[in-house]
Amino acid sequence: MTHKFKGSCTCGEVSFSLSLSQSLDAYSPRACDCDFCAAREIVYLSDPKGALELHSKLPLKTLVQGSEQAQFLLCASCNSVVAVVHSFQSGLKGAVNASLIKNGKQLQEVEIVSPKLLSPTEKIERWNRVWLQVIVNDQKII
């Protein structure tokens, strides 16, 4: 059974549809302790069996931080970080900013993670295991 959820950036220019294998109360979002994410109080949610479809009226802004392996997708209007992604051979995978999910208060307590302790290879391997498929404006990006 697939569970569907909606969300958007703070101004509404970017909306998303999130498909998960379980209800929201089964997930603990992850707070990355890097300076970039901690300063923005971003918590991420992903499900390797799930999918994220982003719809943006304007082109998304992208930023790279830390090891420069992942891209942060931001709304061009309000600068909300909507998701973090990496392009794999199988396509784009990522994690959504859980604070932007409608009904996100149903999520379990936040878990702190420290990707900066992982090697570049370990990061990519972990992301490939735990992140969900991402589609941007109805296009699979590889």
GUPA-138447 format. One record per residue: x, y, z of N, C-alpha, C, O in turn. Coordinates in steps of 0.2 Angstrom, whole numbers. Each point is the difference from the previous one (the first is absolute). Example, Ala and Ser with C-alpha at 12.3 -4.5 7.8 and 13.67 -1.06 7.14 Angstrom:
SITE_66_-28_39_-4_6_0_4_6_0_5_-1_3
SITE_-7_6_-7_4_6_1_-4_5_3_3_6_1
END
This chain:
SITE_4_-6_0_-4_6_0_4_6_0_5_1_4
SITE_-6_4_-8_4_6_-1_-4_6_4_-6_0_-1
SITE_10_3_5_-3_6_3_2_6_-3_6_1_-1
SITE_-11_4_-1_2_6_-3_-1_6_4_-4_1_4
SITE_9_4_-5_0_6_4_2_6_-4_3_-1_-6
SITE_-5_7_8_1_6_-4_4_4_4_1_0_6
SITE_2_5_-9_4_5_3_2_6_-5_-1_-1_-6
SITE_4_6_9_2_6_-4_6_4_3_0_-1_6
SITE_3_5_-9_5_5_3_-4_5_3_-7_0_0
SITE_10_4_4_-4_5_4_-4_5_-5_-5_2_3
SITE_7_0_-9_-4_4_-4_-5_-3_-4_-4_3_-3
SITE_5_-10_2_-5_-4_-4_2_0_-8_-3_-4_-4
SITE_9_7_2_2_-1_-7_2_-7_-1_0_-2_-6
SITE_3_-2_11_2_-7_-1_-5_-4_4_-1_1_6
SITE_-2_-6_-10_-4_-5_4_2_-7_-1_4_-1_-5
SITE_-6_-3_9_3_-7_-1_-5_-5_2_-5_1_4
SITE_5_-7_-7_-4_-6_2_5_-5_2_5_-2_-3
SITE_-6_-1_9_4_-5_3_-3_-6_1_-6_-1_3
SITE_9_-5_-6_-3_-6_1_4_-4_5_6_-1_-2
SITE_-9_-2_7_4_-4_5_-3_-7_1_-6_-1_-2
SITE_10_-3_4_-2_-7_1_-4_-1_7_-3_-5_1
SITE_4_10_3_-4_0_7_-3_7_1_1_4_-3
SITE_-5_-4_9_-3_6_2_6_5_3_5_-3_2
SITE_-7_9_-2_6_5_3_2_-2_7_6_1_1
SITE_-11_-4_3_2_-1_7_5_-6_1_2_-1_5
SITE_0_-2_-11_5_-5_0_7_2_-1_5_-4_1
SITE_-4_10_-2_6_3_-2_3_5_5_-3_4_3
SITE_10_-4_-2_3_5_3_5_4_-5_4_-3_-3
SITE_-6_9_3_4_4_-5_7_1_3_1_-1_6
SITE_4_2_-11_7_1_2_2_7_0_-1_3_-5
SITE_4_-1_10_3_7_0_8_-1_-1_3_-3_4
SITE_-1_6_-10_7_0_-1_4_5_4_-3_6_1
SITE_8_-8_2_4_5_5_5_4_-4_4_4_4
SITE_-4_-3_-10_5_4_-4_-3_7_1_-5_2_2
SITE_10_3_-3_-1_7_1_-6_3_-4_-4_3_2
SITE_4_-6_-8_-6_3_-5_-7_-2_2_-4_4_1
SITE_4_-11_1_-7_-2_2_-2_2_7_-6_2_1
SITE_11_-2_3_-2_2_7_-2_7_1_-4_2_3
SITE_7_3_-7_-1_7_0_-7_1_-3_-4_5_2
SITE_1_-10_-6_-6_1_-3_-6_-5_3_-5_0_-1
SITE_8_-3_6_-5_-5_4_-3_-5_-4_-6_-1_1
SITE_9_-1_-6_-3_-5_-5_0_-7_3_5_-2_2
SITE_-11_-1_-3_0_-7_1_-2_-4_-6_-5_3_-3
SITE_8_-9_2_-2_-3_-7_-3_-7_2_0_-3_5
SITE_-5_2_-10_-3_-7_0_1_-3_-7_0_3_-5
SITE_1_-10_5_1_-4_-6_-3_-7_2_0_-2_6
SITE_-1_-1_-11_-2_-7_0_2_-3_-7_-2_2_-5
SITE_6_-7_6_3_-3_-6_-5_-3_-5_1_-2_-6
SITE_-7_0_9_-6_-2_-4_-5_5_-2_-5_-1_-3
SITE_7_8_4_-4_5_-1_2_4_-6_5_-2_-4
SITE_-9_7_3_2_5_-6_-2_7_2_-5_1_3
SITE_8_4_-6_-1_7_1_-1_3_-7_5_-1_-4
SITE_-11_4_3_-1_4_-6_0_7_1_-5_3_4
SITE_10_1_-6_0_7_1_-3_4_-6_1_-2_-6
SITE_-5_7_7_-2_4_-5_1_8_2_-2_2_5
SITE_6_1_-10_2_7_1_-2_4_-6_1_-2_-5
SITE_-4_8_7_-2_5_-5_6_3_-3_0_2_-6
SITE_5_-1_10_6_3_-2_6_-5_0_-1_-5_3
SITE_6_6_-7_6_-5_1_2_0_7_1_5_3
SITE_1_-11_0_2_-1_6_8_3_1_3_-1_-5
SITE_-2_4_10_7_1_2_4_-6_3_-3_-4_3
SITE_9_4_-5_4_-6_3_6_3_4_3_5_-3
SITE_-1_-8_8_6_1_4_3_-6_1_-3_-5_1
SITE_10_5_0_4_-5_2_4_2_7_2_6_0
SITE_-2_-11_4_4_2_7_4_-6_1_0_-5_-3
SITE_4_6_8_5_-5_3_4_-4_-5_4_3_-3
SITE_-6_-9_2_4_-4_-5_-2_1_-7_3_-3_-5
SITE_-8_7_4_-2_2_-7_-2_-6_-4_0_0_-6
SITE_-3_-5_9_-3_-6_-3_-7_0_-1_-3_-2_-5
SITE_0_6_10_-8_1_-1_-2_7_-2_4_4_1
SITE_-9_-4_-4_-3_7_-1_-6_1_4_-4_-4_1
SITE_3_10_1_-5_2_4_-5_4_-5_2_5_-3
SITE_-8_-7_3_-5_3_-5_-4_6_4_-3_-2_5
SITE_3_8_-7_-3_5_4_-5_4_-5_1_0_-6
SITE_-6_3_9_-5_4_-3_3_6_-3_4_3_4
SITE_-5_-1_-10_3_6_-2_-3_6_3_4_6_-1
SITE_-10_-6_4_-3_6_2_2_1_8_2_5_2
SITE_-4_-11_2_1_1_7_7_-3_3_1_1_6
SITE_2_-4_-10_7_-3_2_-1_-6_5_5_-2_3
SITE_-11_-1_-3_-1_-6_5_4_-6_-3_-1_-1_-6
SITE_4_-2_10_3_-7_-3_-5_-5_0_-3_-2_5
SITE_1_0_-11_-5_-5_-1_2_-7_1_-3_-4_3
SITE_9_3_-6_3_-7_0_7_0_-1_3_5_-2
SITE_0_-11_4_8_-1_-2_0_-6_-4_-4_-5_1
SITE_8_5_-7_0_-5_-5_7_-2_-2_5_4_1
SITE_-5_-10_-4_7_-2_-3_-3_-4_-6_-4_-4_0
SITE_8_5_-6_-1_-4_-6_3_-6_0_7_0_-1
SITE_-10_-6_1_3_-6_-1_-2_-3_-7_-3_3_-4
SITE_7_-8_2_-1_-3_-6_-8_-2_-1_-2_0_-6
SITE_-1_-2_11_-7_-2_0_-5_6_0_-6_-1_-1
SITE_9_7_2_-4_6_0_1_4_6_5_-1_4
SITE_-9_6_-3_1_5_5_-4_-3_6_-5_-2_0
SITE_9_2_6_-2_-2_6_1_6_5_4_4_0
SITE_-8_-4_6_1_5_4_-5_0_7_-3_-6_1
SITE_3_11_3_-4_0_6_-3_7_0_2_5_-2
SITE_-9_-5_4_-4_6_0_1_4_7_1_-4_5
SITE_-1_10_-5_0_4_6_-7_-1_4_-5_2_-2
SITE_5_-6_7_-5_-3_4_-5_6_3_-6_-1_1
SITE_9_7_0_-4_5_3_-4_3_-5_-5_4_2
SITE_5_-6_-8_-4_3_-5_-6_-5_-2_-4_2_-4
SITE_4_-7_7_-6_-5_-1_-6_2_4_0_1_6
SITE_-6_-1_-10_-6_1_4_-1_-6_5_1_-5_-2
SITE_-3_6_8_-1_-5_5_6_-3_2_0_-5_3
SITE_6_9_-4_6_-2_2_1_-1_8_5_-3_2
SITE_-10_6_2_1_-1_7_-2_-7_2_1_-2_6
SITE_-3_-2_-11_-1_-7_2_6_-4_0_0_-6_3
SITE_6_8_-5_6_-3_0_3_-1_7_-2_3_4
SITE_6_-8_-4_3_-2_7_5_5_1_2_5_-3
SITE_1_-6_9_6_5_2_6_0_-5_1_-5_-3
SITE_2_11_3_5_1_-5_6_-4_3_2_0_5
SITE_2_-3_-10_6_-4_1_6_4_-3_0_3_-5
SITE_5_-1_9_6_3_-2_5_-4_-4_1_-6_3
SITE_1_8_-9_5_-4_-4_6_4_-1_-1_7_0
SITE_6_-10_-1_6_4_-2_4_-3_-6_5_-3_0
SITE_-8_5_-6_3_-2_-6_8_2_-1_3_-3_-4
SITE_-1_8_7_7_3_0_5_-5_2_6_0_-1
SITE_-9_-5_5_5_-6_3_1_-5_-5_4_-5_1
SITE_-8_5_-7_0_-5_-5_5_2_-5_1_6_-2
SITE_3_-11_-1_4_2_-6_-5_1_-6_-6_-1_0
SITE_9_5_-5_-4_1_-6_-4_-6_-3_-6_0_-2
SITE_10_-6_2_-3_-6_-3_-5_-3_5_-6_-2_-3
SITE_7_3_9_-5_-3_5_-7_4_0_-5_-2_0
SITE_6_9_-1_-6_4_-1_-4_-2_-6_-6_-1_1
SITE_9_0_-7_-4_-2_-6_-3_-7_1_-6_-1_-2
SITE_9_-3_5_-2_-7_1_-6_1_5_-6_-4_-1
SITE_6_8_6_-6_0_5_-5_4_-3_-6_-3_0
SITE_7_8_-4_-6_3_-4_-3_-4_-4_-6_0_-1
SITE_10_-4_-3_-3_-5_-5_-5_-5_4_-5_-2_-3
SITE_7_0_9_-4_-5_4_-6_4_3_-6_-4_0
SITE_6_10_2_-5_3_4_-5_5_-3_-5_1_2
SITE_8_2_-7_-4_5_-3_-5_-2_-5_0_-6_-2
SITE_-5_10_0_-5_-2_-4_1_3_-7_4_5_-1
SITE_-8_-8_-4_0_3_-7_-3_7_0_-5_1_3
SITE_8_3_-7_-2_7_-1_-1_1_-7_4_-1_-5
SITE_-10_5_3_-2_2_-6_-1_7_1_-4_3_4
SITE_7_1_-9_-1_8_0_-4_2_-6_2_-2_-6
SITE_-8_5_7_-4_2_-6_-1_-5_-5_1_1_-6
SITE_-3_-7_9_-2_-6_-4_5_-3_-5_-1_-3_-4
SITE_8_5_6_5_-3_-3_5_-4_4_2_3_5
SITE_-1_-9_-7_5_-4_4_7_3_-2_2_0_-6
SITE_2_2_10_7_3_-1_5_-6_1_0_-2_6
SITE_4_1_-10_6_-5_1_6_4_-1_6_-3_0
END
